[in-house]
Amino acid sequence: MLTPLPTNGALGFYPQLIKGPDILKLAAFNYAAIILILILLLSIFMRKMTKGISNKVYLFAIGTVLVSALFDTWAIHMDNTGMSDPTLMYIAHFGYLLFHNLTTPAYVAYIISTTDSWRTVKKSKPQLAALCLPFAAIVVCMIVNTFTDSFIFYIQDSVYVRGPFIFLLYASAAYYALLCLIYLVKFRKQMKLSKFIAIAIILPLVAIAVVIQFLHPDISVEMFACALSLLFISMTAQRPEDHIDVLTGLNNHSSYIDSMKYSFNSGKEFTTIIINMENYSALQAMLGIDSLKTLLMRISSRLTRIDKSEKLHADIYYLDSGRFRVVLREDTREKAELVAHSIISAFERNIMINELTLNLTAYVCVVDCPEDAADFKALSSFGSSFQDNAREPNVVLYAKNLLKKENFDLMSNLDNIIENALQNHKFKVYYQPIYSVEQKRFTTAEALLRLIDDDYGFIPPDIFITAAEKSGAIHRIGEYVLDEVCRFISSDRFKRLGLDYIEINLSVAQCMHGNLAHEVLQTLRKHDISSDKINLEITETAASYSQNTMQANMNILSSAGISFSLDDYGTGYSNIRRVVQLPLKIVKLDKSFADELNNPKMWVVLKNTVKMLKDMNMEIVVEGIETQDMAEQFSNLKCDYIQGYYFSKPIPENDFVEFITKSRASA
């Protein structure tokens, strides 16, 4: 008797009639697929790829392929042996068709989860319907088929026969394949290229398998193609070693960056609990590598226990240098305060390592996103510096209380603000007069940079200079300041002021720039001014770097006749050996000396410091002088120059010229 071809799947439609018992289908590829998937599952659990939505959806996709392959193998076995139990044959083919048609929706769900875009899909009813309804319709069709026994397929004389509406399964598979393609294109910017290629390659691979099985119905290769696709994803896109920190077992810095960017781009609402260990540097210096790793693992375990006890399903990250992050999703962010207090309690409990009792202190801050931080850049900037505005560690802090919203915007827009200032001449050079005790007049001045933005107003130098050093814009800013000061020095009105020179500050980054000496000398030649008309200030922080580049720059410029000052002397970095080694002419005592002038111990330190520097033939400038009494006391100590608000704050060029002119006239 001629019967329709006993075939096993939804993705192969073969209308010809052929003797069923004479056709044996090859199940070897299915066996290979099952073995491959079982190995993949073992690898997943060994590599701990079970946490997070993306991993869970990936596991779900693996499960659908495994169940499909098992049902398919069972169906092939019964078809090949001519098993006469129609009920078991029906169950085998029913299970295969149902789960095989679930694999494509599972792939779509994986694409959505790996781009952290579930919130976007859930908020859109049309998208949610487009994702769920087609498969729901297939389920309904399969249920209807159970009662009609001829709608999708049926078993006749121990042979599997397709029904007239089998094409619905093809249509569903094609629809979800198209949906995969649409979501891949839509979320392309939220994926790395390697991940995009790994996921995209599934479509042509499975399509090739469908064609092969269409042309050779006795070879079941579709499940094997699906298993290969999952393996490829595991090897390229789902690599936990790329996202796990080796010291703690938590998610790493790279994973944090990707996850936060995805969350902000998709408009998700979440809360980040920032944890910065206050005494990490001290503990790192005290402990060896092994003990430090043990410490970090203990802290990680405590954070993980909090997550489990509160059933948060939070994402926990270790960035570096004692910095942890706990990210609460939208449905658990109301527990942020409770979790933050639990974290404080966890850090307050001492840890015993190698008979050492370690006290942990940490700054913990709750940041609601996007309310407190509008994008990743603002969140990252705040996370690096919020403790500067905190009074003490081991207290729960809140971003909304530490900084106003406009300050978050300022920090996140600093690079654009600096670039705009450079292009539109928003930077201005101010001058603060410096008084000579011996000559009893103003003989020099310090050039100070100011930035007044149209939107944010006055931006303190310590904020924009730090940002400029990180972005590299500091070199262009330095060139601008040098050129502006030299232009002023070369002008006739500066020459009429009778000043000896102008002091110009150099940042740490400028000191390390290999081309610094050439740029300075070139600018002097450009404006045709003598090298003794400028004095370059380096900070104690810059002097603390024992870099050959900085030393070479200073030697070249010193040989050309340019003098150097050491700024901020006494801020905690002071080292007499550096003062002796560097070609310095002037040492500027930090404002802290003037602030503690009435402290007897400070007075002793001050007198001996001045004597030591004078014996080394150094000239001394005292900064931060605000009263006449301060000015007189430092004058009596035989300091050479006095600088501070007692005489004048930093003022624009025109005001400075007027100030010096009036002071000369009154003298």
LODREN-900007 format. One record per residue (C-alpha): residue in one letter; z, y, x. Coordinates in steps of 0.001 Angstrom, whole numbers, padded with zeros to 6 digits, always signed. Layout:
AZYX
...
REM end
This chain:
M+000000+000000+000000
L-000845+003478+001263
T+002078+005911+001313
P+002603+009474+002487
L+003613+009783+006130
P+007364+009272+006601
T+008237+012371+008536
N+011584+013881+009330
G+011550+017620+009087
A+010861+020803+007254
L+008651+022250+009962
G+005749+019795+009869
F+003409+019386+006895
Y+000998+016487+007203
P-001051+015828+004052
Q-002802+012666+005233
L-001800+009224+003892
I-001037+006417+006309
K+000703+003063+006300
G+004406+003829+006699
P+005570+000629+008367
D+002833+000935+010980
I+004038+004365+012159
L+007097+004551+014438
K+008454+007966+015239
L+009845+008715+018677
A+013563+009648+018639
A+013958+009961+022419
F+013761+013767+022341
N+016495+013828+019705
Y+018739+011675+021876
A+018077+014040+024789
A+018883+017021+022543
I+022186+015465+021422
I+023213+014680+025007
L+022216+018175+026114
I+024220+019806+023327
L+027302+017668+024012
I+027172+018634+027698
L+026732+022252+026644
L+029780+022041+024362
L+031859+020526+027163
S+030742+023330+029460
I+031652+025946+026863
F+035209+024675+026460
M+035669+024226+030194
R+034439+027793+030781
K+036629+029061+027917
M+033694+030528+025992
T+035523+030342+022666
K+036948+033847+022265
G+035153+036769+020711
I+032690+037030+017841
S+029640+036502+020031
N+031005+033247+021479
K+032058+031985+018041
V+028648+032641+016506
Y+027037+030996+019526
L+029238+027937+018934
F+028192+027973+015273
A+024510+027954+016304
I+025169+025013+018620
G+026940+023203+015783
T+024014+023598+013399
V+021576+022240+015987
L+023867+019305+016798
V+024348+018349+013134
S+020609+018758+012497
A+019784+016500+015440
L+022263+013847+014261
F+020867+013834+010719
D+017321+013803+012058
T+018046+010853+014356
W+019648+008973+011483
A+016641+009682+009239
I+014177+008554+011936
H+016142+005350+012438
M+016015+004511+008724
D+012339+005489+008435
N+011373+003311+011409
T+013368+000282+010230
G+012237+000593+006623
M+015827+000676+005429
S+015886+000021+001719
D+018975+002045+000697
P+017375+005144-000902
T+020722+006962-001285
L+021487+006862+002449
M+017912+007856+003265
Y+018187+010772+000841
I+021480+011933+002407
A+020001+011761+005934
H+016911+013798+005057
F+018903+016196+002849
G+021378+016896+005674
Y+018594+017407+008191
L+016611+019808+006028
L+019681+021840+005080
F+021125+022246+008581
H+017750+022634+010264
N+017024+025563+007970
L+020426+026999+008899
T+019531+027231+012600
T+017294+030289+012213
P+019884+032335+010245
A+022394+031283+012924
Y+020107+032748+015600
V+019867+036005+013644
A+023671+036114+013362
Y+023948+035546+017110
I+021623+038469+017860
I+023722+040719+015620
S+027007+039572+017148
T+025882+039797+020765
T+024938+043447+020179
D+028235+044081+018345
S+026322+045321+015302
W+028041+043458+012476
R+029573+046651+011154
T+026135+048237+010797
V+024840+045210+008897
K+027919+044911+006672
K+027744+048580+005670
S+024138+048167+004500
K+023874+046106+001306
P+020073+045714+001689
Q+020530+044345+005224
L+023305+042017+004087
A+021175+040772+001211
A+018181+040296+003504
L+020353+038202+005797
C+022054+035979+003208
L+019880+035638+000109
P+016936+033636+001520
F+019162+030856+002852
A+021233+030939-000360
A+017973+030397-002228
I+017203+027368-000021
V+020639+025918-000774
V+019991+026345-004492
C+016595+024659-004129
M+018172+021738-002301
I+020800+021358-005029
V+018098+021514-007711
N+016163+018910-005767
T+019105+016516-006037
F+018753+016511-009799
T+014973+016753-010153
D+014286+014350-007266
S+010827+015778-006637
F+011248+019532-006108
I+011482+019632-002299
F+011331+015935-001319
Y+012088+012465-002678
I+012439+008884-001518
Q+009854+006446-002878
D+009770+002786-001880
S+012028+003521+001148
V+009659+006261+002320
Y+010350+009990+002642
V+007826+012016+000578
R+007459+015818+000444
G+007573+017568-002908
P+005298+020397-004093
F+007768+023152-003056
I+008364+021976+000500
F+006585+025164+001604
L+009719+027142+000638
L+011461+025694+003669
Y+008589+026821+005875
A+008707+030271+004308
S+012463+030538+004930
A+012120+029478+008573
A+009262+031934+009130
Y+011207+034709+007400
Y+014261+034293+009634
A+012052+034033+012726
L+010574+037390+011758
L+014078+038743+011150
C+015054+037593+014658
L+012153+039579+016057
I+013041+042670+014010
Y+016684+042669+015127
L+015700+042051+018754
V+013499+045142+018682
K+016059+047161+016717
F+018941+046418+019086
R+016875+046351+022271
K+018699+049325+023795
Q+022056+047644+023267
M+021113+044633+025404
K+020518+044142+029087
L+016980+043074+029936
S+018113+039602+031046
K+019899+038994+027741
F+016940+040317+025744
I+014541+037949+027510
A+016938+034993+027159
I+017234+035451+023398
A+013606+036417+022799
I+012295+033321+024564
I+013746+031160+021780
L+010989+032178+019367
P+007936+031066+021397
L+009752+027957+022643
V+010538+026726+019126
A+007066+027771+017924
I+005456+025581+020611
A+007659+022690+019514
V+006546+023170+015888
V+002875+023074+016942
I+003414+019919+019010
Q+005170+018187+016135
F+002449+019342+013752
L-000271+017787+015936
H+001789+014702+016810
P+004006+013868+013835
D+005413+010834+015581
I+007073+012997+018277
S+010198+014859+017108
V+010622+017657+019648
E+011958+020540+017532
M+015635+019717+018074
F+015045+019324+021790
A+013402+022764+021893
C+016406+024260+020063
A+018794+022594+022523
L+016803+023938+025482
S+016939+027432+023959
L+020717+027237+023628
L+021024+026002+027207
F+018893+028888+028440
I+021104+031350+026561
S+024194+029758+028104
M+022746+030073+031595
T+021591+033678+031266
A+023118+035571+028323
Q+026402+033762+027637
R+027727+033633+031206
P+031506+034114+031028
E+031685+034476+034799
D+029783+037760+034375
H+032379+039051+031929
I+035677+037517+033077
D+037940+039031+035716
V+038733+036408+038360
L+042278+037691+038977
T+043530+037765+035397
G+041180+035673+033270
L+040747+038677+030956
N+037480+040446+030190
N+036363+042529+033161
H+035347+046147+033690
S+031639+045497+033137
S+032374+043759+029846
Y+034558+046709+028783
I+031800+049210+029472
D+029211+047198+027533
S+031534+046553+024591
M+032659+050179+024276
K+029107+051488+024461
Y+028016+049031+021764
S+030944+050055+019577
F+030267+053778+019895
N+026500+053336+019380
S+027035+051280+016228
G+029492+053799+014770
K+032412+051375+014699
E+035966+052571+014175
F+038416+051022+016611
T+041567+051793+018582
T+041920+051432+022336
I+045385+051059+023849
I+045145+052318+027419
I+047574+050843+029961
N+047722+052328+033467
M+050372+050896+035783
E+052265+053790+037351
N+053583+051887+040386
Y+050576+049646+041049
S+049861+051106+044511
A+053454+050508+045631
L+053401+046929+044324
Q+050033+046282+045957
A+051377+047472+049311
M+054507+045305+048913
L+052827+042068+047785
G+050183+039928+049420
I+046948+038953+047688
D+048379+035745+046210
S+051528+037422+044898
L+049527+040325+043480
K+047294+037852+041645
T+050397+036120+040263
L+051745+039465+039068
L+048514+040390+037288
M+048312+036954+035666
R+051893+037298+034387
I+051076+040676+032860
S+047885+039255+031329
S+049867+036396+029805
R+052293+038833+028216
L+049447+040850+026693
T+047788+037661+025428
R+051045+036516+023805
I+051335+039835+021981
D+047770+039396+020724
K+048504+035887+019423
S+051886+036705+017893
E+050446+039628+015919
K+047224+037718+015091
L+045151+040658+016281
H+042112+038877+017736
A+041952+041893+020043
D+039706+042226+023087
I+041838+042526+026228
Y+040351+043850+029462
Y+041463+044277+033054
L+039513+047033+034773
D+041034+047377+038236
S+043984+048929+040117
G+046523+048021+037441
R+044470+049329+034506
F+044406+047264+031303
R+042789+047960+027942
V+043568+046403+024543
V+040913+047100+021902
L+041864+046658+018237
R+039076+046271+015729
E+038785+048124+012456
D+040845+045660+010410
T+043841+045645+012790
R+043923+049174+014182
E+046765+050138+011823
K+048972+047909+014015
A+048284+050029+017103
E+051698+051690+017215
L+053521+048364+016845
V+051354+046758+019530
A+051850+049712+021900
H+055643+049427+021594
S+055399+045671+022206
I+053394+046380+025356
I+056050+048838+026555
S+058725+046175+025987
A+056639+043641+027906
F+056336+045965+030886
E+060041+046835+030862
R+060962+043183+031438
N+061205+042524+035176
I+059038+039886+036844
M+060399+037579+039547
I+057889+036632+042267
N+058883+034980+045553
E+062532+035928+044996
L+061502+039566+044511
T+062518+041290+041285
L+059664+043613+040404
N+060138+046606+038105
L+057005+047537+036197
T+056253+051011+034905
A+053163+051913+032923
Y+051627+054769+030992
V+050568+053520+027560
C+048402+055652+025282
V+046833+055006+021874
V+043317+056389+021443
D+041638+056250+018036
C+037869+056127+018313
P+035744+057955+017409
E+038386+060398+016066
D+039977+061122+019455
A+037068+060245+021744
A+033547+060671+020413
D+031779+058557+023040
F+032415+056247+025965
K+032234+059021+028524
A+035053+060926+026817
L+037136+057756+026493
S+036604+056829+030137
S+037413+060314+031390
F+040575+060487+029312
G+041668+057008+030380
S+041518+057986+034040
S+043596+061137+033762
F+045780+061162+030623
Q+048942+060365+032588
D+048620+063728+034347
N+049744+065335+031081
A+052412+062718+030338
R+056065+063429+031046
E+057184+059898+031845
P+055967+056285+031826
N+057079+053450+029503
V+056754+055708+026458
V+054062+055314+023820
L+051679+058274+024042
Y+048985+059360+021608
A+045715+060934+022659
K+045725+063316+019708
N+049039+064765+020947
L+048063+065049+024613
L+044812+066940+024284
K+043061+068886+021616
K+039748+067606+020349
E+037791+070372+022040
N+039223+069321+025412
F+037861+065818+024883
D+034470+067351+024168
L+034802+069513+027275
M+035549+066541+029525
S+032679+064519+028101
N+030225+067429+028460
L+031271+068624+031926
D+028150+067338+033679
N+025918+069189+031194
I+028085+072316+031431
I+027846+072309+035239
E+024097+071755+035172
N+023666+074569+032660
A+025823+076865+034806
L+023710+076153+037878
Q+020441+076761+036077
N+021553+079848+034138
H+023770+081534+036754
K+027044+080973+034883
F+028996+080463+038107
K+030524+083642+039481
V+032120+084310+042871
Y+035429+086186+042722
Y+037296+087639+045706
Q+041042+087783+046398
P+042079+090369+049037
I+044154+089222+052033
Y+046592+091700+053611
S+047064+091971+057383
V+050763+092464+058235
E+049956+093864+061692
Q+047205+096274+060633
K+048886+097108+057303
R+045627+096938+055406
F+043294+094450+053738
T+041118+092920+056424
T+039713+089776+054782
A+039322+088090+051436
E+038937+084592+050019
A+035868+083755+047924
L+036816+081763+044820
L+034406+080233+042314
R+034811+080798+038579
L+033047+079219+035597
I+033085+080867+032178
D+031132+078798+029670
D+029684+080267+026467
D+031324+077578+024305
Y+034505+076616+026172
G+035351+079873+027922
F+037154+079777+031270
I+037111+076299+032846
P+039672+075822+035667
P+038188+075047+039104
D+040288+071899+039542
I+038503+070455+036485
F+034882+071340+037200
I+035132+070863+040984
T+036436+067313+040517
A+033638+066525+038069
A+031046+068086+040376
E+032245+065955+043295
K+031840+062812+041192
S+028352+063733+039979
G+027103+065086+043318
A+026537+068595+041922
I+029171+069915+044350
H+026541+070264+047099
R+024367+072544+044971
I+027466+074522+043973
G+028466+074831+047629
E+024995+076094+048534
Y+025232+078683+045752
V+028649+079971+046869
L+027618+080196+050528
D+024405+082007+049668
E+026174+084398+047282
V+028892+085277+049809
C+026382+085769+052617
R+024287+088002+050358
F+027376+090126+049708
I+028317+090277+053407
S+024804+091419+054348
S+024928+094294+051824
D+025638+097882+052850
R+028628+098234+050544
F+030385+095308+052205
K+029821+096898+055591
R+031466+100095+054330
L+034609+098154+053359
G+035510+097442+056980
L+036496+093809+056352
D+036462+091307+059209
Y+035205+088230+057349
I+035237+086293+054068
E+036872+082886+053654
I+034787+080188+051928
N+036277+076921+050665
L+034684+073571+051459
S+035335+070562+049238
V+035986+067075+050578
A+032476+065985+049586
Q+030909+068939+051422
C+032852+068138+054599
M+031434+064610+054532
H+027849+065815+054052
G+025799+065117+057171
N+023598+068193+056682
L+026455+070693+056190
A+026278+072384+059612
H+022498+072845+059379
E+022708+074345+055859
V+025462+076803+056826
L+023668+078058+059939
Q+020366+078294+058076
T+021988+080453+055368
L+023488+082768+058000
R+020043+083223+059553
K+018497+083794+056124
H+020804+086777+055467
D+020865+087911+059103
I+024650+087997+059444
S+026875+087111+062361
S+028734+083796+062369
D+032079+085556+062792
K+031711+087108+059331
I+032652+083892+057551
N+035624+081579+057851
L+035390+078085+056386
E+038455+076628+054671
I+039072+072897+054569
T+041916+071447+052524
E+044618+069165+053862
T+043075+066431+051735
A+039755+066822+053542
A+041504+066960+056906
S+043239+063670+056158
Y+039883+061877+056307
S+039279+060670+059842
Q+035507+060795+059412
N+033131+061316+062311
T+030761+063277+060062
M+033362+065936+059244
Q+034442+066215+062881
A+030821+066591+064017
N+030161+069304+061409
M+033232+071258+062484
N+032365+070982+066181
I+028795+072251+065646
L+029869+075165+063464
S+032797+076051+065737
S+030448+076133+068730
A+028236+078525+066752
G+031167+080962+066400
I+032379+080067+062896
S+036156+079864+062530
F+038066+077352+060392
S+041201+077544+058274
L+043391+074678+057128
D+044190+075358+053469
D+047155+074090+051418
Y+049294+073291+054473
G+052560+071748+053290
T+051314+069983+050163
G+052443+066569+051346
Y+049505+065599+053562
S+050577+067677+056577
N+050094+065992+059925
I+050550+067958+063146
R+048274+065567+065000
R+045377+066612+062754
V+046203+070277+063237
V+046039+069817+067000
Q+042806+067811+066969
L+040756+070010+064640
P+039135+073276+065852
L+041335+075465+063648
K+042009+079186+063982
I+044080+079767+060857
V+046653+077735+058915
K+047329+078761+055314
L+050820+077924+054068
D+050771+076527+050563
K+052255+078402+047607
S+055103+075856+047489
F+056706+077586+050519
A+056892+080861+048626
D+058116+079181+045434
E+061137+077663+047221
L+061933+080606+049430
N+065533+080748+048189
N+066158+077109+049089
P+068188+077143+052367
K+066634+073883+053559
M+063125+075139+052818
W+063910+078317+054735
V+064823+076244+057798
V+061594+074253+057469
L+059608+077445+056996
K+061040+079240+060052
N+060406+076265+062316
T+056925+075710+060893
V+055949+079323+061536
K+057383+079210+065081
M+055552+075968+065852
L+052208+077306+064590
K+052624+080611+066428
D+053387+078739+069663
M+050082+076925+069146
N+048329+080327+068878
M+047488+079759+065242
E+047150+082626+062799
I+049167+082158+059606
V+048234+083120+056052
V+050889+082812+053331
E+049537+082086+049836
G+051133+082630+046441
I+053022+085861+047149
E+053969+087427+043823
T+056795+089915+044599
Q+057579+092604+047134
D+060635+090655+048295
M+058457+087639+049121
A+056004+089848+051017
E+058765+091423+053078
Q+060427+088123+053989
F+057197+086555+055221
S+056337+089758+057075
N+059669+089532+058839
L+058832+085945+059832
K+055839+087348+061736
C+053239+085716+059493
D+049842+087322+060089
Y+048403+087590+056588
I+049684+087685+053015
Q+047699+086652+049947
G+048748+086577+046325
Y+049030+088232+042929
Y+051470+090786+044368
F+048404+092530+045753
S+045646+091311+043466
K+044420+088319+041539
P+040863+087065+042287
I+038461+089656+040903
P+034661+090004+040475
E+032607+091510+043273
N+032307+095010+041776
D+036033+095200+041041
F+036791+093903+044525
V+034682+096608+046171
E+036434+099238+044059
F+039867+097789+044883
I+039298+097772+048671
T+037742+101258+048562
K+040746+102695+046699
S+043262+100951+048964
R+041578+102442+052050
A+041554+105880+050495
S+045245+105717+049555
A+046159+104463+053039
REM end
